Amino acid sequence: MPTPKQRPPYSTAGGGGGGRRAAPGSGVLSPVVVLVFLFVVAPSLFFVVRNGGRGHVHVASDPKGRNDDQEAVAMKNLKSILPKEVIDAIAASEQEVGALSLDFFRNHESPSWKTDDLVTDKSMYDKAKDENSVAEHDLPTNKPPKDPDEHQVDTAAKIARRKLREKRREKRAMDLVRKDDEARVKLENAAIERSKAVDSAVLGKYSIWRKENENENSDSTVRLMRDQIIMARVYSALAKSKNMNGLFQELQTRIKESQRAVGEAGADADLHHSAPEKIRAMGQVLSKAREEVYDCRAITQRLRAMLQSADEQVRSLKKQSTFLSQLAAKTIPNSIHCLSMRLTIDYHLLPLEQRKFPRSENLENPSLYHYALFSDNVLAASVVVNSTIMNAKEPEKHVFHLVTDKLNFGAMNMWFLLNPPGKATIHVENVDEFKWLNSSYCPVLRQLESAAMKEYYFKADRPTTLSAGSSNLKYRNPKYLSMLNHLRFYLPEVYPKLDKILFLDDDIVVQKDLTGLWDVDLNGKVNGAVETCGESFHRFDKYLNFSNPHIARNFDPNACGWAYGMNIFDLKEWKKKDITGIYHKWQTMNEDRVLWKLGTLPPGLLTFYKLTHPLDKSWHVLGLGYNPSIDRSEIDGAAVVHYNGNMKPWLELAMTKYRPYWTKYIKYDHPYIRGCNLSE
């Protein structure tokens, strides 16, 4: 059996003669070639590359004109990308270092000048800027020094940017200062206007516009003592809860002493002379209580409870105040009641022949100026008549028709018999003698006789407290039960032979001649009145119930309201349009008070809807009985001023700054007025 051939061992190149020679073209490099490449060619290439990186490489096929075009395009792109401030800085630096080229930006690139991968998002831009700043700090410090020209360009650009930033800051600061000054001036002007509207009689002693309160420390002693009393009450409650009877008694004693010292004082000057001593004694016991029973959480809870209790008391007092003010507004002061009683007694002592007024032939003369005045207040009626006659150009042509109730009929007659209105004509009537005004004809009288109305006024919901009685008190006003208040809807029946009549309330004052009202063309309307509505108030929806379909279907909620109190009525048109019949219709529908609350203005708005001619506002200025901010020039320029509201001029709660317009027409030296203690 033949044995297999043995493969000779592998030998490397350059081995002994037993090795196999490489065939030509086999791809194996000669050792000599490798050595030449490593020791000759590689070092030469290294130095060539190193030297070439430091210079500019110019491509023969790229002429200089092409480079200039590329630079122009690049500069145009930079202008469209960079902000105006940067372009201005570049332009400013060109004058010092010459025109800039793209080579300059290539060799002096900075993160703030790079346009590659432009980031539009501000947050990403800020982040990249921070990273570049960190990278610059991380660079080795052995950098070659910058070119002086480069440093000069950077410095000029920074200076230009800094100047622009300073200009912008200065401009923003000036704008802010200007806006702040304008806001302050507006606030000051608003405060001045508000102060003109403030009446010290309404606000009381602590009015912030009073001179006494200009000093911040004014009445500081009174406030300190009251604060001490409050804290003493808190500590006494804590002492009692911890069974510290000695401290509790001591605090109670100091509280009583301080309360007696303060009393009703509203200013430091009103305090008792022992007040400083009481303050020191209270301060000592409060310091002692703080050391023994102080508990922040317990004190906070106690003060919060006291605050809530005080808030409830304030609400209750407000209700009581509302009730009492409304009650005061609906009652007659004792002095005026005294005047009425004395005049009534003296009237019934007069012989019958002395009870008649002169010039009775003028009462039905339609060519004269006729006034209708319905009142049960003798003094108020006298002011209306006196002010009208004193400002009339021809008093002898004016005729006053007064209607009052049975109680004041004698007083009203006696007053004008003793104080006749000069050459003017006056006549007084008793509403109870109008036999045609009965329940079968008048819906109001018929409703007052119903059991439901009697229940509403005289039996139901009788208040047991003052605060409870304030609810809907103004709608339970006795004047709404009086036919004197509703007689204004029956003027043609009361004065059948007159063509026009001027209706006046008894809480007005006449300041100019009113004869011009008879010459006003009402354009076929029945009622001439001054409108009272503004942009959103005193419109129909303020007085009427527009949730009722009868109201919503027939009237515009945005229709303008007007004032009852000085109205010129065309009685001929009244009769043609049957105004009294319209009034009866709506008054009958409101028997259950579902269309409006009680009063005469709401039914007047319904009755004279689209039949009222607006008069110029200077004829009639309202609000002197509730609005403290009426402009003085507006009042002085008005023909009639009206004290509508609760603060009637004959009441003590009247606003003092408006009262002189009314009181100047009263003779306070008159024997009857002086005898009833009526004072100015």
BELZI-V389403 format. One record per backbone hydrogen bond with DSSP energy under -1.0 kcal/mol. NH is the residue of the N-H (numbers start at 1). CO is the residue of the C=O. Records with the same first field share a line. If there is no record, write none. Layout:
NH: CO  CO
This chain:
15: 12
19: 16
26: 23
34: 30
35: 31
36: 32
37: 33
38: 34
39: 35
40: 36
41: 36
42: 37
44: 40
45: 41
46: 42
47: 43
48: 44
49: 45
50: 46
51: 47
52: 48
53: 49
54: 51
62: 59
67: 63
68: 64
69: 65
70: 66
71: 67
72: 68
73: 69
74: 70
75: 71
76: 72
77: 73
78: 74
79: 75
80: 76
81: 77
82: 78
87: 83
88: 84
89: 85
90: 86
91: 87
92: 88
93: 89
94: 90
97: 93
98: 94
105: 101
106: 102
107: 103
108: 104
113: 110
125: 121
126: 122
127: 123
128: 124
129: 125
130: 126
131: 127
132: 128
133: 129
134: 130
135: 131
136: 132
137: 133
138: 134
151: 147
152: 148
153: 149
154: 150
155: 151
156: 152
157: 153
158: 154
159: 155
160: 156
161: 157
162: 158
163: 159
164: 160
165: 161
166: 162
167: 163
168: 164
169: 165
170: 166
171: 167
172: 168
173: 169
174: 170
175: 171
176: 172
177: 173
178: 174
179: 175
180: 176
181: 177
182: 178
183: 179
184: 180
185: 181
186: 182
187: 183
188: 184
189: 185
190: 186
191: 187
192: 188
193: 189
194: 190
195: 191
196: 192
198: 195
202: 199
203: 199
204: 200
207: 204
210: 207
213: 210
214: 211
218: 215
220: 217
223: 219
224: 220
225: 221
226: 222
227: 223
228: 224
229: 225
230: 226
231: 227
232: 228
233: 229
234: 230
235: 231
236: 232
237: 233
238: 234
239: 235
240: 236
241: 237
242: 238
243: 240
244: 239
245: 243
248: 244
249: 245
250: 246
251: 247
252: 248
253: 249
254: 250
255: 251
256: 252
257: 253
258: 254
259: 255
260: 256
261: 257
262: 258
263: 259
265: 262
270: 267
271: 268
272: 261
275: 272
278: 274
279: 275
280: 276
281: 277
282: 278
283: 279
284: 280
285: 281
286: 282
287: 283
288: 284
289: 285
290: 286
291: 287
292: 288
293: 289
299: 295
300: 296
301: 297
302: 298
303: 299
304: 300
305: 301
306: 302
307: 303
308: 304
309: 305
310: 306
311: 307
312: 308
313: 309
314: 310
315: 311
316: 312
317: 313
318: 314
319: 315
320: 316
321: 317
322: 318
323: 319
324: 320
325: 321
326: 322
327: 323
328: 324
329: 325
330: 326
337: 333
338: 334
339: 335
340: 336
341: 337
342: 338
343: 339
344: 340
345: 341
346: 342
347: 343
348: 344
350: 347
354: 351
355: 352
362: 359
363: 360
365: 362
368: 365
369: 397
371: 399
372: 502
373: 401
375: 403
381: 377
382: 378
383: 379
384: 380
385: 381
386: 382
387: 383
388: 384
389: 385
390: 386
392: 389
397: 394
398: 395
399: 369
400: 425
401: 371
402: 427
403: 373
404: 429
412: 408
413: 409
414: 410
415: 411
416: 412
417: 413
418: 414
419: 415
422: 420
424: 421
425: 398
427: 400
429: 402
431: 404
433: 430
434: 431
435: 433
437: 434
438: 436
441: 438
442: 438
446: 442
447: 443
448: 444
449: 445
450: 447
454: 450
455: 451
456: 452
457: 453
458: 454
459: 455
460: 455
469: 465
471: 468
473: 470
476: 473
480: 477
481: 478
485: 482
487: 483
489: 486
490: 487
494: 490
495: 491
498: 495
501: 569
502: 370
503: 567
504: 372
505: 565
509: 641
511: 639
512: 639
517: 514
518: 515
525: 522
526: 611
527: 611
528: 568
529: 613
532: 561
534: 537
540: 559
541: 557
542: 539
543: 540
544: 540
545: 595
546: 544
548: 545
552: 548
553: 549
555: 551
559: 556
561: 538
563: 530
567: 503
568: 528
569: 501
570: 526
571: 499
574: 570
575: 571
576: 572
577: 573
579: 574
582: 578
583: 579
584: 580
585: 581
586: 582
587: 583
588: 584
589: 585
590: 586
591: 588
593: 590
604: 600
605: 601
606: 602
607: 603
608: 604
609: 606
611: 608
613: 527
615: 529
619: 616
621: 640
624: 642
625: 644
626: 623
627: 623
635: 631
636: 632
637: 633
638: 635
639: 618
641: 509
642: 621
643: 507
647: 625
648: 646
651: 648
654: 651
658: 655
659: 655
661: 658
662: 659
663: 659
664: 660
665: 662
666: 663
668: 666
670: 667
674: 670
675: 671
676: 672
677: 674
678: 673
